[in-house]
Amino acid sequence: MLHVDLLQQARDLAVRDQTRPKQASLRRAVSAAYYSLFHLLADQVGRSLMGSRHEQAGYRHVLGRALSHSAMKAACGSFAGGTLKATVAKGLPPTFHIPAAIQRLAELFVALQQRRHLADYDVSERQRRPDVINLLEQVEIATTDFLALPNSDERSFFLACLLTWDTLAKR
């Protein structure tokens, strides 16, 4: 899966050049870590809506192209806080709660998108290998925890919100 390959690429880049890591390698590691999380979520949105059979892959890929980085960041920002704004939560069952694994993943997505922007566009921002490796460990833990979540209405709703947030948040 692409998200697994991207995280491995990030690890390889982070440990490259053992004595003096190059900023280019560390910056690309941060970027690859972000895209690992992005593609994990894109894949999960497609699987949630279309299923996971091999012959459904084309449908999942088309849905993945519909995802917007900014909308995903906004949705994740809301889910990370543990409560949704009233216009989004209106009509949800009173028992609705955001599982901790979704909150952690959503919080990491927002932080990682910001880190990727700094790594890609702010050359004055220095990347440090220990910080990058710590970030990669966070992505791995958050990914594992999210994938371990059982299928639930809360999980499905989170994934659907990643695709529909711009419209849903305005209602």
N, C-alpha and C positions, 0 to 999 in steps of 0.2 A: 504494500500500500504506500502511496506517495507520502503520507504524513510520517510513516516510519522511516522511509528513506531520507526525508528531509532532516529529521532529528538526528539520524546517524551521520549525515553530511555535516550538520552543525557540530556534533561531537568531534568528528575528524578535523574540522577546521580549528576548533578551540584548542586542541592539543598539538597541532602542527607547530613546527619551529620551537622545539622544547626550551631552548635557552632564552631566546628573545622573540616572543610571539609578534607577528606582524599585525598591525592594526587592520589591514585589509582582511586577514583571516578571521580575526575576532569580530569585526563588523559583519562579515558575511555569515558567521555563525549565529549572530543575533537575528539577522534577517531570516536565515533558514529556520531558526526556532519559531519565529512568528508564523512563517508560512506552513510549518508543520502543524501548528495549532489551527490555523485557518483551514487547511485541507482536511484535517480531522473533522472539524465541524461541518465543512461542506459535504464530506462523505456521509456523516451521520444524519444530516438533514435529508439527503437523498435516500438513504436507507429507511429513515423514518416514514417518508412519504411514498416511496415506490417499492421498498422491499430490498432484499439483499441477494436475490438470485442473479446469476451471471448474466442472463439475458436482459436484465433490467438496468445494466450498467449505463447504457446510453442515456436513459431517462435520468439517472442520477447525475450524470455529467452535465446534462443540459441544466438541471436545477442548480447545480453548483455554480454555473456561470451567472446565475441570477443574483447571487449573493453580493452584497455591497459591504466593503470594509467599514465604511462610516456607519451604516445602519447596524452592522454587527457590533461595532464598538458601543453604540448607543444602547442597544438591547442588553449587551453584557454589562454595561455600566449600571443599568437598572437592576438586573438580576444579581449582580455582585453585592448590592446593598441589602439584599434579603427581603425587600418589599418592592412591589411594583407601583408605579404611579396610579392614582385612582382611575384614570381613564382607561388604562390597560387592564387593571384588576377587576373593573366593574363586570359583574356577572359570573366571576369565578366562584366555585364553591367555597363556603366559609372554611373548609378544611384545607384549602390550598396552602401549600408551603413550598419554599424553594429548598431543595436538598443541599446540604453543605458542599457536596462535590460539585454541584452546578455553580454555587456561589464562588467557590475557589477557582474553578475553571474560568468563569466569567471575569473575575477580578484579574486573573493572570492575563487573559486576552487583552483587556484594556491596557494594563501595564506594559505588556509585551509589544503592543502596537506602538505605544509611545517610545519604547526603547528602540524599536526598529526604525522609526523616523529619525531619532537621534543618530543611530548607527549609520543610516544611509545618507543623511543630509547634513549633519553637523560635524564637520571635520575637526572642530575644536573639542568635541566630546571624545575623551580617551576611553577606550574599552580596556578593562583589566581581565586577564584570564580567569582569576578566581570568581569574579562576578559573573562572567559569561558561563562558566561551568555550573555555578549555582543556579543560574537561570535555566540551563538545560535540565538540571535535576528537577526543578520545579515543573517544567513542561512534562517531563516523563511521569512524575507523580500525579499531576493533574489529569493527564491523559489516561493513565491506568485507572485512577479513581472514577473518572467519568465513564469509561468503557465498562467498569464493573457495576455501574448502576443498573438495577433491573428496569425493564421497560415499565414506564408509568405515565400517567397523564401529565405529571409535572415535567418529566423529561421530554415528552413529545411536544408539550406546549413551548418549552424553552427552544427547542429546535425549530418549531414553526415560527416563533417570534424572530429568530435570526433572519428568516426570509421575508417576513411581513412587517417588520418593526416600523418602517417609515409610515406606512398607512395606519397601522394599529395605534401608534402613539399619538396620532393626530385626531383620533376620534373621541 
